[in-house]
Amino acid sequence: SKAVADLSIRTSSVQANAGSLSGGNQQKVLLARLLETEPKVVILDEPTRGVDVGAKSEIYRLIDNLAKQGIAILMISSELPEVIGVADRVLVMRDGKISGEVTASQGEPLSQEEIMELATGAAQQ
């Protein structure tokens, strides 16, 4: 199918059970199903947890394409390099509350230092 090709899902057949696929391909199948609904907002909770590097890059490419189509992406991730590489705006949570916001400014990447200060409480000291 088109989704299998677009997302580079590796499977012996489009009829294969998703449970028989690798972790990365299972994630991509879930994303393909989601995209069939033509969402305006997508919430991704740790979308690359447990997947290999190749599948991660495919998922990042998909997230970027969705954003370029005007779809709002809310991504929850505990991997700071992932957040910095994918997001243009980050809300940092600490002790169950939003401790601050970091926004990429005019082509500059997000500040890892600023995110860590908000996450650890160092910004308040």
C-alpha positions in Angstrom: 0.0 0.0 0.0 1.0 3.7 -0.3 1.5 4.0 3.5 3.9 1.0 3.5 6.0 2.6 0.8 5.8 6.2 2.1 6.9 5.2 5.6 9.4 2.5 4.5 7.7 -0.1 6.5 9.6 -3.4 6.1 7.2 -6.3 5.8 6.9 -9.5 3.8 3.3 -8.6 3.0 0.8 -5.8 3.5 -1.4 -8.5 5.0 1.2 -9.3 7.8 0.1 -8.9 11.4 1.7 -5.7 12.8 2.7 -7.7 15.9 5.1 -9.7 13.8 7.0 -6.7 12.7 10.0 -5.0 14.4 9.4 -2.3 17.0 10.3 0.5 14.6 8.0 -0.9 11.9 5.2 -1.4 14.5 5.5 2.3 15.4 5.4 3.3 11.7 2.2 1.1 11.2 0.6 3.0 14.1 1.5 6.3 12.5 0.2 5.2 9.1 -3.1 4.3 10.6 -3.2 7.6 12.4 -2.6 9.5 9.2 -5.5 7.8 7.5 -7.8 9.9 9.7 -6.3 13.2 8.4 -5.7 14.7 11.9 -5.2 18.4 12.7 -3.3 17.6 15.9 -1.1 14.5 16.6 0.0 13.6 20.1 3.1 11.4 20.2 4.2 9.9 23.5 7.9 8.7 23.3 7.4 7.9 19.6 10.9 6.5 19.2 11.3 4.5 22.4 12.7 1.0 21.7 13.3 1.5 18.0 16.6 1.4 16.1 18.4 4.4 14.7 17.1 3.8 11.1 13.5 3.7 12.3 14.1 6.8 14.4 15.2 8.8 11.4 12.2 7.7 9.4 9.9 8.7 12.3 11.6 12.1 12.6 11.2 12.6 8.8 7.5 11.8 9.2 7.1 14.2 12.1 8.8 17.0 10.0 6.5 16.3 7.0 3.4 16.4 9.2 4.5 19.8 10.6 5.1 21.1 7.1 1.6 20.1 6.2 0.3 22.3 9.0 -0.5 19.5 11.4 0.2 20.4 15.0 2.5 18.0 16.8 2.5 17.5 20.5 5.5 15.2 21.3 6.3 13.9 24.7 9.9 12.7 25.0 12.5 12.2 27.7 15.3 12.2 25.2 16.8 15.7 25.1 18.6 15.3 21.8 15.4 14.1 20.2 13.5 17.1 21.6 16.2 19.6 20.4 16.3 17.9 16.9 12.6 17.8 16.3 10.9 20.7 18.2 10.8 24.4 17.6 9.1 25.1 21.0 9.4 23.1 24.2 7.4 23.3 27.4 9.5 21.8 30.2 7.9 20.0 33.1 9.3 19.6 36.6 7.6 18.1 39.6 4.4 17.6 37.5 4.1 21.3 36.6 5.3 23.4 33.6 8.5 25.1 34.7 9.0 27.1 31.6 9.1 27.4 27.8 12.0 27.4 25.4 11.5 28.5 21.8 13.9 28.3 18.9 14.7 31.8 17.7 15.2 32.7 14.0 17.2 29.7 12.8 19.0 29.1 16.1 18.5 25.7 17.7 16.8 25.2 21.0 19.2 25.7 24.0 20.0 22.5 25.8 21.4 24.5 28.7 18.1 26.5 29.1 16.0 23.3 28.9 18.2 21.6 31.6 18.0 24.6 33.8 14.2 24.5 33.7 14.1 20.7 34.2 16.4 20.7 37.2 15.2 23.9 38.8 18.6 25.6 38.4 16.9 28.6 36.6 15.1 29.4 39.8 18.2 29.6 42.0 
